[in-house]
Amino acid sequence: MKEISKEELKDFKDSEIVDVREKIEFSNYNVGGRNIPAHELNYYIEDLKKEEKLVVVCSNGMRSSIVARVLEKKLATIPIFHLTEGLAL
């Protein structure tokens, strides 16, 4: 897993961004991408396998760090990135 900054996030397409916050958090503020709450991740694994790379984001970097490590194991052939400081305003 590679950690990235908010500046580097601009280099990713919407389909590659996975926002693991809850739906209400995503609706209040987001940077695009897909909203897949952490507890629903297993339902989307097959769909995520279609991407060449993924960046995982959340509000402060805690949830996304955990989810990024899980995705590294479940999607071993896909590069996984983690927005280290989160999306907090």
PyMOL Python script that loads the backbone (N, CA, C, O; Angstrom):
from pymol import cmd

cmd.read_pdbstr("""\
ATOM      1  N   MET A   1       0.851  -1.174   0.000  1.00  0.00           N
ATOM      2  CA  MET A   1       0.000   0.000   0.000  1.00  0.00           C
ATOM      3  C   MET A   1       0.897   1.238   0.000  1.00  0.00           C
ATOM      4  O   MET A   1       1.853   1.338   0.770  1.00  0.00           O
ATOM      5  N   LYS A   2       0.566   2.156  -0.870  1.00  0.00           N
ATOM      6  CA  LYS A   2       1.307   3.408  -0.939  1.00  0.00           C
ATOM      7  C   LYS A   2       0.426   4.531  -0.398  1.00  0.00           C
ATOM      8  O   LYS A   2      -0.747   4.629  -0.760  1.00  0.00           O
ATOM      9  N   GLU A   3       0.975   5.364   0.452  1.00  0.00           N
ATOM     10  CA  GLU A   3       0.230   6.499   0.986  1.00  0.00           C
ATOM     11  C   GLU A   3       0.387   7.686   0.050  1.00  0.00           C
ATOM     12  O   GLU A   3       1.473   7.944  -0.471  1.00  0.00           O
ATOM     13  N   ILE A   4      -0.718   8.406  -0.158  1.00  0.00           N
ATOM     14  CA  ILE A   4      -0.699   9.577  -1.025  1.00  0.00           C
ATOM     15  C   ILE A   4      -1.303  10.773  -0.300  1.00  0.00           C
ATOM     16  O   ILE A   4      -1.962  10.628   0.729  1.00  0.00           O
ATOM     17  N   SER A   5      -1.066  11.951  -0.856  1.00  0.00           N
ATOM     18  CA  SER A   5      -1.600  13.199  -0.300  1.00  0.00           C
ATOM     19  C   SER A   5      -2.831  13.625  -1.094  1.00  0.00           C
ATOM     20  O   SER A   5      -3.153  13.035  -2.125  1.00  0.00           O
ATOM     21  N   LYS A   6      -3.516  14.662  -0.598  1.00  0.00           N
ATOM     22  CA  LYS A   6      -4.674  15.193  -1.323  1.00  0.00           C
ATOM     23  C   LYS A   6      -4.273  15.691  -2.708  1.00  0.00           C
ATOM     24  O   LYS A   6      -5.040  15.555  -3.661  1.00  0.00           O
ATOM     25  N   GLU A   7      -3.090  16.260  -2.825  1.00  0.00           N
ATOM     26  CA  GLU A   7      -2.603  16.731  -4.133  1.00  0.00           C
ATOM     27  C   GLU A   7      -2.511  15.575  -5.120  1.00  0.00           C
ATOM     28  O   GLU A   7      -2.913  15.712  -6.276  1.00  0.00           O
ATOM     29  N   GLU A   8      -1.994  14.455  -4.680  1.00  0.00           N
ATOM     30  CA  GLU A   8      -1.830  13.286  -5.547  1.00  0.00           C
ATOM     31  C   GLU A   8      -3.164  12.636  -5.907  1.00  0.00           C
ATOM     32  O   GLU A   8      -3.260  11.940  -6.918  1.00  0.00           O
ATOM     33  N   LEU A   9      -4.179  12.855  -5.102  1.00  0.00           N
ATOM     34  CA  LEU A   9      -5.496  12.279  -5.356  1.00  0.00           C
ATOM     35  C   LEU A   9      -6.052  12.732  -6.706  1.00  0.00           C
ATOM     36  O   LEU A   9      -6.837  12.016  -7.328  1.00  0.00           O
ATOM     37  N   LYS A  10      -5.652  13.900  -7.152  1.00  0.00           N
ATOM     38  CA  LYS A  10      -6.135  14.446  -8.423  1.00  0.00           C
ATOM     39  C   LYS A  10      -5.709  13.596  -9.618  1.00  0.00           C
ATOM     40  O   LYS A  10      -6.283  13.723 -10.700  1.00  0.00           O
ATOM     41  N   ASP A  11      -4.720  12.740  -9.438  1.00  0.00           N
ATOM     42  CA  ASP A  11      -4.218  11.901 -10.516  1.00  0.00           C
ATOM     43  C   ASP A  11      -5.061  10.644 -10.738  1.00  0.00           C
ATOM     44  O   ASP A  11      -4.785   9.874 -11.658  1.00  0.00           O
ATOM     45  N   PHE A  12      -6.082  10.430  -9.909  1.00  0.00           N
ATOM     46  CA  PHE A  12      -6.914   9.241 -10.006  1.00  0.00           C
ATOM     47  C   PHE A  12      -8.260   9.571 -10.650  1.00  0.00           C
ATOM     48  O   PHE A  12      -8.805  10.659 -10.463  1.00  0.00           O
ATOM     49  N   LYS A  13      -8.783   8.608 -11.413  1.00  0.00           N
ATOM     50  CA  LYS A  13     -10.118   8.751 -12.005  1.00  0.00           C
ATOM     51  C   LYS A  13     -11.165   8.439 -10.943  1.00  0.00           C
ATOM     52  O   LYS A  13     -10.876   7.776  -9.947  1.00  0.00           O
ATOM     53  N   ASP A  14     -12.397   8.929 -11.169  1.00  0.00           N
ATOM     54  CA  ASP A  14     -13.496   8.657 -10.232  1.00  0.00           C
ATOM     55  C   ASP A  14     -13.665   7.164  -9.949  1.00  0.00           C
ATOM     56  O   ASP A  14     -13.883   6.771  -8.803  1.00  0.00           O
ATOM     57  N   SER A  15     -13.567   6.343 -10.973  1.00  0.00           N
ATOM     58  CA  SER A  15     -13.798   4.904 -10.783  1.00  0.00           C
ATOM     59  C   SER A  15     -12.743   4.264  -9.883  1.00  0.00           C
ATOM     60  O   SER A  15     -12.980   3.191  -9.327  1.00  0.00           O
ATOM     61  N   GLU A  16     -11.590   4.901  -9.731  1.00  0.00           N
ATOM     62  CA  GLU A  16     -10.510   4.345  -8.927  1.00  0.00           C
ATOM     63  C   GLU A  16     -10.561   4.782  -7.466  1.00  0.00           C
ATOM     64  O   GLU A  16      -9.839   4.233  -6.633  1.00  0.00           O
ATOM     65  N   ILE A  17     -11.398   5.754  -7.150  1.00  0.00           N
ATOM     66  CA  ILE A  17     -11.497   6.270  -5.778  1.00  0.00           C
ATOM     67  C   ILE A  17     -12.602   5.527  -5.040  1.00  0.00           C
ATOM     68  O   ILE A  17     -13.741   5.468  -5.502  1.00  0.00           O
ATOM     69  N   VAL A  18     -12.256   4.965  -3.894  1.00  0.00           N
ATOM     70  CA  VAL A  18     -13.223   4.253  -3.049  1.00  0.00           C
ATOM     71  C   VAL A  18     -13.294   4.996  -1.722  1.00  0.00           C
ATOM     72  O   VAL A  18     -12.344   4.991  -0.939  1.00  0.00           O
ATOM     73  N   ASP A  19     -14.431   5.632  -1.484  1.00  0.00           N
ATOM     74  CA  ASP A  19     -14.668   6.394  -0.259  1.00  0.00           C
ATOM     75  C   ASP A  19     -15.394   5.477   0.718  1.00  0.00           C
ATOM     76  O   ASP A  19     -16.543   5.105   0.477  1.00  0.00           O
ATOM     77  N   VAL A  20     -14.743   5.109   1.813  1.00  0.00           N
ATOM     78  CA  VAL A  20     -15.296   4.112   2.736  1.00  0.00           C
ATOM     79  C   VAL A  20     -16.078   4.720   3.902  1.00  0.00           C
ATOM     80  O   VAL A  20     -16.389   4.032   4.874  1.00  0.00           O
ATOM     81  N   ARG A  21     -16.388   5.998   3.798  1.00  0.00           N
ATOM     82  CA  ARG A  21     -17.208   6.622   4.845  1.00  0.00           C
ATOM     83  C   ARG A  21     -18.662   6.184   4.704  1.00  0.00           C
ATOM     84  O   ARG A  21     -19.050   5.597   3.694  1.00  0.00           O
ATOM     85  N   GLU A  22     -19.451   6.473   5.717  1.00  0.00           N
ATOM     86  CA  GLU A  22     -20.877   6.167   5.670  1.00  0.00           C
ATOM     87  C   GLU A  22     -21.571   7.063   4.638  1.00  0.00           C
ATOM     88  O   GLU A  22     -21.058   8.123   4.281  1.00  0.00           O
ATOM     89  N   LYS A  23     -22.714   6.635   4.175  1.00  0.00           N
ATOM     90  CA  LYS A  23     -23.429   7.346   3.108  1.00  0.00           C
ATOM     91  C   LYS A  23     -23.740   8.803   3.472  1.00  0.00           C
ATOM     92  O   LYS A  23     -23.646   9.677   2.609  1.00  0.00           O
ATOM     93  N   ILE A  24     -24.101   9.079   4.704  1.00  0.00           N
ATOM     94  CA  ILE A  24     -24.411  10.445   5.115  1.00  0.00           C
ATOM     95  C   ILE A  24     -23.156  11.328   5.061  1.00  0.00           C
ATOM     96  O   ILE A  24     -23.228  12.494   4.674  1.00  0.00           O
ATOM     97  N   GLU A  25     -22.013  10.767   5.451  1.00  0.00           N
ATOM     98  CA  GLU A  25     -20.756  11.521   5.376  1.00  0.00           C
ATOM     99  C   GLU A  25     -20.426  11.843   3.921  1.00  0.00           C
ATOM    100  O   GLU A  25     -20.013  12.956   3.597  1.00  0.00           O
ATOM    101  N   PHE A  26     -20.612  10.856   3.054  1.00  0.00           N
ATOM    102  CA  PHE A  26     -20.332  11.035   1.626  1.00  0.00           C
ATOM    103  C   PHE A  26     -21.248  12.085   1.012  1.00  0.00           C
ATOM    104  O   PHE A  26     -20.810  12.896   0.197  1.00  0.00           O
ATOM    105  N   SER A  27     -22.521  12.070   1.403  1.00  0.00           N
ATOM    106  CA  SER A  27     -23.467  13.033   0.833  1.00  0.00           C
ATOM    107  C   SER A  27     -23.189  14.459   1.320  1.00  0.00           C
ATOM    108  O   SER A  27     -23.501  15.423   0.621  1.00  0.00           O
ATOM    109  N   ASN A  28     -22.608  14.595   2.507  1.00  0.00           N
ATOM    110  CA  ASN A  28     -22.280  15.920   3.034  1.00  0.00           C
ATOM    111  C   ASN A  28     -21.068  16.544   2.357  1.00  0.00           C
ATOM    112  O   ASN A  28     -21.017  17.759   2.162  1.00  0.00           O
ATOM    113  N   TYR A  29     -20.085  15.708   1.996  1.00  0.00           N
ATOM    114  CA  TYR A  29     -18.881  16.199   1.320  1.00  0.00           C
ATOM    115  C   TYR A  29     -18.170  15.016   0.683  1.00  0.00           C
ATOM    116  O   TYR A  29     -17.951  13.990   1.328  1.00  0.00           O
ATOM    117  N   ASN A  30     -17.810  15.164  -0.591  1.00  0.00           N
ATOM    118  CA  ASN A  30     -17.033  14.118  -1.240  1.00  0.00           C
ATOM    119  C   ASN A  30     -16.169  14.698  -2.342  1.00  0.00           C
ATOM    120  O   ASN A  30     -16.371  15.834  -2.773  1.00  0.00           O
ATOM    121  N   VAL A  31     -15.215  13.922  -2.789  1.00  0.00           N
ATOM    122  CA  VAL A  31     -14.310  14.333  -3.861  1.00  0.00           C
ATOM    123  C   VAL A  31     -14.556  13.503  -5.115  1.00  0.00           C
ATOM    124  O   VAL A  31     -13.713  13.444  -6.010  1.00  0.00           O
ATOM    125  N   GLY A  32     -15.716  12.865  -5.168  1.00  0.00           N
ATOM    126  CA  GLY A  32     -16.022  11.985  -6.283  1.00  0.00           C
ATOM    127  C   GLY A  32     -15.746  10.547  -5.896  1.00  0.00           C
ATOM    128  O   GLY A  32     -15.579  10.223  -4.720  1.00  0.00           O
ATOM    129  N   GLY A  33     -15.702   9.711  -6.880  1.00  0.00           N
ATOM    130  CA  GLY A  33     -15.450   8.304  -6.612  1.00  0.00           C
ATOM    131  C   GLY A  33     -16.701   7.565  -6.185  1.00  0.00           C
ATOM    132  O   GLY A  33     -17.818   8.073  -6.283  1.00  0.00           O
ATOM    133  N   ARG A  34     -16.481   6.356  -5.710  1.00  0.00           N
ATOM    134  CA  ARG A  34     -17.574   5.490  -5.276  1.00  0.00           C
ATOM    135  C   ARG A  34     -17.653   5.468  -3.764  1.00  0.00           C
ATOM    136  O   ARG A  34     -16.637   5.405  -3.072  1.00  0.00           O
ATOM    137  N   ASN A  35     -18.855   5.520  -3.272  1.00  0.00           N
ATOM    138  CA  ASN A  35     -19.065   5.407  -1.835  1.00  0.00           C
ATOM    139  C   ASN A  35     -19.374   3.951  -1.518  1.00  0.00           C
ATOM    140  O   ASN A  35     -20.440   3.437  -1.857  1.00  0.00           O
ATOM    141  N   ILE A  36     -18.430   3.301  -0.867  1.00  0.00           N
ATOM    142  CA  ILE A  36     -18.615   1.925  -0.408  1.00  0.00           C
ATOM    143  C   ILE A  36     -18.263   1.915   1.076  1.00  0.00           C
ATOM    144  O   ILE A  36     -17.094   1.776   1.436  1.00  0.00           O
ATOM    145  N   PRO A  37     -19.276   2.062   1.947  1.00  0.00           N
ATOM    146  CA  PRO A  37     -18.988   2.041   3.384  1.00  0.00           C
ATOM    147  C   PRO A  37     -18.185   0.794   3.759  1.00  0.00           C
ATOM    148  O   PRO A  37     -18.404  -0.281   3.202  1.00  0.00           O
ATOM    149  N   ALA A  38     -17.277   0.941   4.681  1.00  0.00           N
ATOM    150  CA  ALA A  38     -16.359  -0.137   5.057  1.00  0.00           C
ATOM    151  C   ALA A  38     -17.076  -1.449   5.353  1.00  0.00           C
ATOM    152  O   ALA A  38     -16.597  -2.515   4.966  1.00  0.00           O
ATOM    153  N   HIS A  39     -18.210  -1.383   6.031  1.00  0.00           N
ATOM    154  CA  HIS A  39     -18.916  -2.616   6.396  1.00  0.00           C
ATOM    155  C   HIS A  39     -19.592  -3.293   5.203  1.00  0.00           C
ATOM    156  O   HIS A  39     -20.081  -4.414   5.342  1.00  0.00           O
ATOM    157  N   GLU A  40     -19.634  -2.644   4.032  1.00  0.00           N
ATOM    158  CA  GLU A  40     -20.232  -3.232   2.830  1.00  0.00           C
ATOM    159  C   GLU A  40     -19.177  -3.681   1.821  1.00  0.00           C
ATOM    160  O   GLU A  40     -19.524  -4.129   0.728  1.00  0.00           O
ATOM    161  N   LEU A  41     -17.923  -3.572   2.161  1.00  0.00           N
ATOM    162  CA  LEU A  41     -16.832  -3.814   1.232  1.00  0.00           C
ATOM    163  C   LEU A  41     -16.904  -5.178   0.534  1.00  0.00           C
ATOM    164  O   LEU A  41     -16.702  -5.261  -0.678  1.00  0.00           O
ATOM    165  N   ASN A  42     -17.184  -6.223   1.271  1.00  0.00           N
ATOM    166  CA  ASN A  42     -17.195  -7.570   0.689  1.00  0.00           C
ATOM    167  C   ASN A  42     -18.190  -7.716  -0.458  1.00  0.00           C
ATOM    168  O   ASN A  42     -17.990  -8.553  -1.338  1.00  0.00           O
ATOM    169  N   TYR A  43     -19.248  -6.925  -0.466  1.00  0.00           N
ATOM    170  CA  TYR A  43     -20.247  -7.004  -1.536  1.00  0.00           C
ATOM    171  C   TYR A  43     -19.706  -6.448  -2.859  1.00  0.00           C
ATOM    172  O   TYR A  43     -20.279  -6.716  -3.915  1.00  0.00           O
ATOM    173  N   TYR A  44     -18.627  -5.690  -2.816  1.00  0.00           N
ATOM    174  CA  TYR A  44     -18.114  -4.998  -4.004  1.00  0.00           C
ATOM    175  C   TYR A  44     -16.764  -5.512  -4.496  1.00  0.00           C
ATOM    176  O   TYR A  44     -16.213  -4.960  -5.448  1.00  0.00           O
ATOM    177  N   ILE A  45     -16.235  -6.528  -3.886  1.00  0.00           N
ATOM    178  CA  ILE A  45     -14.901  -7.020  -4.248  1.00  0.00           C
ATOM    179  C   ILE A  45     -14.810  -7.391  -5.728  1.00  0.00           C
ATOM    180  O   ILE A  45     -13.845  -7.021  -6.397  1.00  0.00           O
ATOM    181  N   GLU A  46     -15.798  -8.114  -6.245  1.00  0.00           N
ATOM    182  CA  GLU A  46     -15.746  -8.525  -7.656  1.00  0.00           C
ATOM    183  C   GLU A  46     -15.719  -7.317  -8.581  1.00  0.00           C
ATOM    184  O   GLU A  46     -14.996  -7.316  -9.578  1.00  0.00           O
ATOM    185  N   ASP A  47     -16.489  -6.303  -8.267  1.00  0.00           N
ATOM    186  CA  ASP A  47     -16.512  -5.090  -9.081  1.00  0.00           C
ATOM    187  C   ASP A  47     -15.172  -4.353  -9.011  1.00  0.00           C
ATOM    188  O   ASP A  47     -14.701  -3.828 -10.019  1.00  0.00           O
ATOM    189  N   LEU A  48     -14.567  -4.314  -7.843  1.00  0.00           N
ATOM    190  CA  LEU A  48     -13.298  -3.613  -7.662  1.00  0.00           C
ATOM    191  C   LEU A  48     -12.154  -4.306  -8.399  1.00  0.00           C
ATOM    192  O   LEU A  48     -11.162  -3.661  -8.739  1.00  0.00           O
ATOM    193  N   LYS A  49     -12.277  -5.594  -8.647  1.00  0.00           N
ATOM    194  CA  LYS A  49     -11.243  -6.340  -9.365  1.00  0.00           C
ATOM    195  C   LYS A  49     -11.050  -5.836 -10.787  1.00  0.00           C
ATOM    196  O   LYS A  49     -10.030  -6.131 -11.410  1.00  0.00           O
ATOM    197  N   LYS A  50     -12.002  -5.088 -11.308  1.00  0.00           N
ATOM    198  CA  LYS A  50     -11.943  -4.590 -12.687  1.00  0.00           C
ATOM    199  C   LYS A  50     -11.023  -3.377 -12.840  1.00  0.00           C
ATOM    200  O   LYS A  50     -10.671  -3.008 -13.960  1.00  0.00           O
ATOM    201  N   GLU A  51     -10.638  -2.763 -11.742  1.00  0.00           N
ATOM    202  CA  GLU A  51      -9.817  -1.551 -11.798  1.00  0.00           C
ATOM    203  C   GLU A  51      -8.328  -1.891 -11.885  1.00  0.00           C
ATOM    204  O   GLU A  51      -7.890  -2.945 -11.423  1.00  0.00           O
ATOM    205  N   GLU A  52      -7.567  -0.987 -12.481  1.00  0.00           N
ATOM    206  CA  GLU A  52      -6.115  -1.164 -12.581  1.00  0.00           C
ATOM    207  C   GLU A  52      -5.415  -0.756 -11.288  1.00  0.00           C
ATOM    208  O   GLU A  52      -4.348  -1.274 -10.960  1.00  0.00           O
ATOM    209  N   LYS A  53      -6.030   0.182 -10.553  1.00  0.00           N
ATOM    210  CA  LYS A  53      -5.491   0.641  -9.279  1.00  0.00           C
ATOM    211  C   LYS A  53      -6.652   1.241  -8.497  1.00  0.00           C
ATOM    212  O   LYS A  53      -7.674   1.616  -9.071  1.00  0.00           O
ATOM    213  N   LEU A  54      -6.482   1.326  -7.180  1.00  0.00           N
ATOM    214  CA  LEU A  54      -7.519   1.887  -6.317  1.00  0.00           C
ATOM    215  C   LEU A  54      -6.887   2.790  -5.271  1.00  0.00           C
ATOM    216  O   LEU A  54      -5.794   2.522  -4.774  1.00  0.00           O
ATOM    217  N   VAL A  55      -7.595   3.864  -4.947  1.00  0.00           N
ATOM    218  CA  VAL A  55      -7.189   4.703  -3.821  1.00  0.00           C
ATOM    219  C   VAL A  55      -8.353   4.726  -2.838  1.00  0.00           C
ATOM    220  O   VAL A  55      -9.497   4.972  -3.221  1.00  0.00           O
ATOM    221  N   VAL A  56      -8.054   4.468  -1.577  1.00  0.00           N
ATOM    222  CA  VAL A  56      -9.070   4.366  -0.533  1.00  0.00           C
ATOM    223  C   VAL A  56      -9.004   5.628   0.321  1.00  0.00           C
ATOM    224  O   VAL A  56      -7.932   6.037   0.769  1.00  0.00           O
ATOM    225  N   VAL A  57     -10.184   6.246   0.539  1.00  0.00           N
ATOM    226  CA  VAL A  57     -10.248   7.490   1.309  1.00  0.00           C
ATOM    227  C   VAL A  57     -11.326   7.400   2.390  1.00  0.00           C
ATOM    228  O   VAL A  57     -12.276   6.625   2.273  1.00  0.00           O
ATOM    229  N   CYS A  58     -11.164   8.201   3.437  1.00  0.00           N
ATOM    230  CA  CYS A  58     -12.180   8.365   4.478  1.00  0.00           C
ATOM    231  C   CYS A  58     -12.010   9.766   5.058  1.00  0.00           C
ATOM    232  O   CYS A  58     -11.313  10.592   4.468  1.00  0.00           O
ATOM    233  N   SER A  59     -12.624  10.043   6.182  1.00  0.00           N
ATOM    234  CA  SER A  59     -12.583  11.397   6.731  1.00  0.00           C
ATOM    235  C   SER A  59     -11.226  11.760   7.330  1.00  0.00           C
ATOM    236  O   SER A  59     -10.756  12.882   7.142  1.00  0.00           O
ATOM    237  N   ASN A  60     -10.588  10.836   8.048  1.00  0.00           N
ATOM    238  CA  ASN A  60      -9.325  11.191   8.712  1.00  0.00           C
ATOM    239  C   ASN A  60      -8.178  10.223   8.443  1.00  0.00           C
ATOM    240  O   ASN A  60      -7.085  10.404   8.979  1.00  0.00           O
ATOM    241  N   GLY A  61      -8.404   9.211   7.633  1.00  0.00           N
ATOM    242  CA  GLY A  61      -7.356   8.267   7.279  1.00  0.00           C
ATOM    243  C   GLY A  61      -7.344   6.977   8.072  1.00  0.00           C
ATOM    244  O   GLY A  61      -6.614   6.052   7.715  1.00  0.00           O
ATOM    245  N   MET A  62      -8.123   6.881   9.133  1.00  0.00           N
ATOM    246  CA  MET A  62      -8.120   5.677   9.970  1.00  0.00           C
ATOM    247  C   MET A  62      -8.837   4.505   9.282  1.00  0.00           C
ATOM    248  O   MET A  62      -8.246   3.443   9.082  1.00  0.00           O
ATOM    249  N   ARG A  63     -10.105   4.702   8.924  1.00  0.00           N
ATOM    250  CA  ARG A  63     -10.872   3.628   8.275  1.00  0.00           C
ATOM    251  C   ARG A  63     -10.234   3.219   6.958  1.00  0.00           C
ATOM    252  O   ARG A  63     -10.122   2.034   6.647  1.00  0.00           O
ATOM    253  N   SER A  64      -9.816   4.227   6.184  1.00  0.00           N
ATOM    254  CA  SER A  64      -9.254   3.910   4.873  1.00  0.00           C
ATOM    255  C   SER A  64      -7.939   3.139   4.991  1.00  0.00           C
ATOM    256  O   SER A  64      -7.630   2.324   4.121  1.00  0.00           O
ATOM    257  N   SER A  65      -7.174   3.375   6.028  1.00  0.00           N
ATOM    258  CA  SER A  65      -5.940   2.626   6.237  1.00  0.00           C
ATOM    259  C   SER A  65      -6.241   1.143   6.465  1.00  0.00           C
ATOM    260  O   SER A  65      -5.575   0.273   5.905  1.00  0.00           O
ATOM    261  N   ILE A  66      -7.236   0.871   7.279  1.00  0.00           N
ATOM    262  CA  ILE A  66      -7.627  -0.511   7.561  1.00  0.00           C
ATOM    263  C   ILE A  66      -8.168  -1.172   6.302  1.00  0.00           C
ATOM    264  O   ILE A  66      -7.776  -2.290   5.967  1.00  0.00           O
ATOM    265  N   VAL A  67      -9.073  -0.481   5.601  1.00  0.00           N
ATOM    266  CA  VAL A  67      -9.674  -1.037   4.391  1.00  0.00           C
ATOM    267  C   VAL A  67      -8.612  -1.249   3.310  1.00  0.00           C
ATOM    268  O   VAL A  67      -8.659  -2.251   2.596  1.00  0.00           O
ATOM    269  N   ALA A  68      -7.678  -0.347   3.182  1.00  0.00           N
ATOM    270  CA  ALA A  68      -6.611  -0.498   2.181  1.00  0.00           C
ATOM    271  C   ALA A  68      -5.807  -1.769   2.445  1.00  0.00           C
ATOM    272  O   ALA A  68      -5.447  -2.479   1.506  1.00  0.00           O
ATOM    273  N   ARG A  69      -5.524  -2.058   3.702  1.00  0.00           N
ATOM    274  CA  ARG A  69      -4.799  -3.290   4.033  1.00  0.00           C
ATOM    275  C   ARG A  69      -5.621  -4.536   3.712  1.00  0.00           C
ATOM    276  O   ARG A  69      -5.078  -5.542   3.256  1.00  0.00           O
ATOM    277  N   VAL A  70      -6.917  -4.467   3.950  1.00  0.00           N
ATOM    278  CA  VAL A  70      -7.807  -5.592   3.606  1.00  0.00           C
ATOM    279  C   VAL A  70      -7.823  -5.788   2.090  1.00  0.00           C
ATOM    280  O   VAL A  70      -7.736  -6.915   1.602  1.00  0.00           O
ATOM    281  N   LEU A  71      -7.936  -4.685   1.349  1.00  0.00           N
ATOM    282  CA  LEU A  71      -7.964  -4.777  -0.114  1.00  0.00           C
ATOM    283  C   LEU A  71      -6.654  -5.313  -0.669  1.00  0.00           C
ATOM    284  O   LEU A  71      -6.661  -6.034  -1.666  1.00  0.00           O
ATOM    285  N   GLU A  72      -5.548  -4.981  -0.054  1.00  0.00           N
ATOM    286  CA  GLU A  72      -4.258  -5.526  -0.503  1.00  0.00           C
ATOM    287  C   GLU A  72      -4.264  -7.050  -0.455  1.00  0.00           C
ATOM    288  O   GLU A  72      -3.677  -7.701  -1.319  1.00  0.00           O
ATOM    289  N   LYS A  73      -4.912  -7.609   0.532  1.00  0.00           N
ATOM    290  CA  LYS A  73      -4.979  -9.066   0.651  1.00  0.00           C
ATOM    291  C   LYS A  73      -5.985  -9.669  -0.318  1.00  0.00           C
ATOM    292  O   LYS A  73      -5.725 -10.708  -0.925  1.00  0.00           O
ATOM    293  N   LYS A  74      -7.136  -9.014  -0.462  1.00  0.00           N
ATOM    294  CA  LYS A  74      -8.201  -9.557  -1.312  1.00  0.00           C
ATOM    295  C   LYS A  74      -7.960  -9.306  -2.799  1.00  0.00           C
ATOM    296  O   LYS A  74      -8.432 -10.068  -3.642  1.00  0.00           O
ATOM    297  N   LEU A  75      -7.227  -8.237  -3.122  1.00  0.00           N
ATOM    298  CA  LEU A  75      -6.954  -7.852  -4.505  1.00  0.00           C
ATOM    299  C   LEU A  75      -5.446  -7.744  -4.702  1.00  0.00           C
ATOM    300  O   LEU A  75      -4.932  -6.684  -5.058  1.00  0.00           O
ATOM    301  N   ALA A  76      -4.762  -8.821  -4.474  1.00  0.00           N
ATOM    302  CA  ALA A  76      -3.294  -8.811  -4.417  1.00  0.00           C
ATOM    303  C   ALA A  76      -2.611  -8.302  -5.682  1.00  0.00           C
ATOM    304  O   ALA A  76      -1.471  -7.842  -5.609  1.00  0.00           O
ATOM    305  N   THR A  77      -3.265  -8.367  -6.829  1.00  0.00           N
ATOM    306  CA  THR A  77      -2.617  -7.945  -8.078  1.00  0.00           C
ATOM    307  C   THR A  77      -2.876  -6.485  -8.436  1.00  0.00           C
ATOM    308  O   THR A  77      -2.341  -5.988  -9.427  1.00  0.00           O
ATOM    309  N   ILE A  78      -3.685  -5.798  -7.645  1.00  0.00           N
ATOM    310  CA  ILE A  78      -4.038  -4.405  -7.939  1.00  0.00           C
ATOM    311  C   ILE A  78      -3.305  -3.469  -6.967  1.00  0.00           C
ATOM    312  O   ILE A  78      -3.363  -3.668  -5.754  1.00  0.00           O
ATOM    313  N   PRO A  79      -2.622  -2.458  -7.494  1.00  0.00           N
ATOM    314  CA  PRO A  79      -1.978  -1.484  -6.593  1.00  0.00           C
ATOM    315  C   PRO A  79      -3.031  -0.733  -5.771  1.00  0.00           C
ATOM    316  O   PRO A  79      -4.013  -0.228  -6.314  1.00  0.00           O
ATOM    317  N   ILE A  80      -2.814  -0.670  -4.478  1.00  0.00           N
ATOM    318  CA  ILE A  80      -3.736  -0.003  -3.561  1.00  0.00           C
ATOM    319  C   ILE A  80      -3.025   1.216  -2.975  1.00  0.00           C
ATOM    320  O   ILE A  80      -1.887   1.131  -2.515  1.00  0.00           O
ATOM    321  N   PHE A  81      -3.726   2.354  -3.005  1.00  0.00           N
ATOM    322  CA  PHE A  81      -3.217   3.608  -2.464  1.00  0.00           C
ATOM    323  C   PHE A  81      -4.134   4.057  -1.331  1.00  0.00           C
ATOM    324  O   PHE A  81      -5.312   3.700  -1.291  1.00  0.00           O
ATOM    325  N   HIS A  82      -3.586   4.832  -0.427  1.00  0.00           N
ATOM    326  CA  HIS A  82      -4.332   5.282   0.751  1.00  0.00           C
ATOM    327  C   HIS A  82      -4.120   6.776   0.932  1.00  0.00           C
ATOM    328  O   HIS A  82      -2.984   7.247   0.988  1.00  0.00           O
ATOM    329  N   LEU A  83      -5.234   7.530   1.024  1.00  0.00           N
ATOM    330  CA  LEU A  83      -5.139   8.958   1.287  1.00  0.00           C
ATOM    331  C   LEU A  83      -4.821   9.147   2.753  1.00  0.00           C
ATOM    332  O   LEU A  83      -5.698   9.023   3.608  1.00  0.00           O
ATOM    333  N   THR A  84      -3.583   9.442   3.040  1.00  0.00           N
ATOM    334  CA  THR A  84      -3.068   9.392   4.402  1.00  0.00           C
ATOM    335  C   THR A  84      -3.741  10.370   5.361  1.00  0.00           C
ATOM    336  O   THR A  84      -4.026   9.993   6.498  1.00  0.00           O
ATOM    337  N   GLU A  85      -4.006  11.610   4.949  1.00  0.00           N
ATOM    338  CA  GLU A  85      -4.575  12.584   5.896  1.00  0.00           C
ATOM    339  C   GLU A  85      -6.097  12.618   5.887  1.00  0.00           C
ATOM    340  O   GLU A  85      -6.695  13.342   6.683  1.00  0.00           O
ATOM    341  N   GLY A  86      -6.728  11.867   5.021  1.00  0.00           N
ATOM    342  CA  GLY A  86      -8.187  11.853   4.956  1.00  0.00           C
ATOM    343  C   GLY A  86      -8.760  13.099   4.298  1.00  0.00           C
ATOM    344  O   GLY A  86      -8.031  13.988   3.858  1.00  0.00           O
ATOM    345  N   LEU A  87     -10.084  13.137   4.243  1.00  0.00           N
ATOM    346  CA  LEU A  87     -10.804  14.210   3.563  1.00  0.00           C
ATOM    347  C   LEU A  87     -11.253  15.330   4.492  1.00  0.00           C
ATOM    348  O   LEU A  87     -11.908  16.270   4.041  1.00  0.00           O
ATOM    349  N   ALA A  88     -10.918  15.255   5.773  1.00  0.00           N
ATOM    350  CA  ALA A  88     -11.364  16.252   6.734  1.00  0.00           C
ATOM    351  C   ALA A  88     -11.114  17.653   6.223  1.00  0.00           C
ATOM    352  O   ALA A  88     -10.056  17.953   5.669  1.00  0.00           O
ATOM    353  N   LEU A  89     -12.106  18.506   6.419  1.00  0.00           N
ATOM    354  CA  LEU A  89     -11.999  19.893   5.938  1.00  0.00           C
ATOM    355  C   LEU A  89     -11.185  20.743   6.883  1.00  0.00           C
ATOM    356  O   LEU A  89     -10.994  21.933   6.634  1.00  0.00           O
TER     357      LEU A  89
END
""", "prot")
cmd.dss("prot")
cmd.show_as("cartoon", "prot")
cmd.util.cbc("prot")
cmd.orient("prot")
